[in-house]
Amino acid sequence: MPGELDLAFVLRLVPYRDADLVVTLLTQHHGLISLMARGARKSQKRFSGALDYLTLIRATFKKPRSGMGTLTAAESARSYEKIRGDLAGYHLAMHFFEVTRLATREGDDANEPFLLLGHLLTLLERGGDRTSALRIFHLKTISHLGYAPSELACASCGAGLHESEAHLHEGGLICPPCGAGSGAPLSKGAVNSIVRATALPYENFSSFKLSMQVEREIGPVVEAALIRALGAEPRSLEQLHEMLKA
Ligand SMILES: [Zn+2]
C-alpha cells in the first residue's frame, strides 16, 4: 500500500528516541496530523532534506484507524527561502505555525487554515508588510474559530455598527452602550480595519496596509480576543513583539 499523498506545512518537529521525529503537519485535505518519521534524525535521505519549517512538502503517509500514523516519504514542493533568511519574518512564521496548531484539532477540516498559511507565507516571501500580515492572520483565525467580528450587528444586542465606534470582545464587536465600563471604544477607522481584514479575500492581502496609528489601537485588543478564542496564550507571542519592534 503506497499510502496517502498530500501537500502539507510542517508546524512542529519534536525529536523522539535516538533517530526519529514526530512531525505535526497541516495538510491540504487531511487536516492536522501528527506522524512518526522513522530514522529522520539519522538520515534525511528518505525525506530528501524536506522536513523543515518554511517548506511546503509533498507528504506520503500511512494513517491507521487509531494511534499515530507514519510519514513514509517527503519532498519539497516549495521552500520559503527569503523568510528563512529574515529573523523577524522567521519568528512571525513560527508564530503562525504555533497558533494554527492551537486553533486546529485532528479530524477538523483545515483547508481554510491551510490556504491562509500559504497566502501569508507568499506575502512575506515577496516582502509584504509583516504587521499587516500578522493582524490579517489573527483576525482570520478568530473568525475561523467562530468569533467573526462584523459591523452588521453588535454581538451582544444586535444593533447595527456600520460606521460606528465599537469594542472587540469575546464573540465579536460590541456597540459602545453594551461595552460601557470596559474603557474607550475603538475608533471608526480601527473598527473598519478589523472588519476589512476579517473579510479580506486571499488575492487582496498585499493591498491591506495598517497605519501605525490603527495598529497601536487594534494590536492589543486583537491579541486579547485571539487568546480568548484559543483558550490559551501562544508562547511565541512575547518574543514576536520584541522582533517586530526591532
Ligand atoms: Zn450592543
Boltz pocket constraint, residues with backbone or C-beta under 6 A from the ligand:
constraints:
  - pocket:
      binder: B
      contacts: [[A, 154], [A, 155], [A, 156], [A, 157], [A, 158], [A, 159], [A, 174], [A, 175], [A, 176], [A, 177], [A, 178], [A, 179]]
      max_distance: 6.0
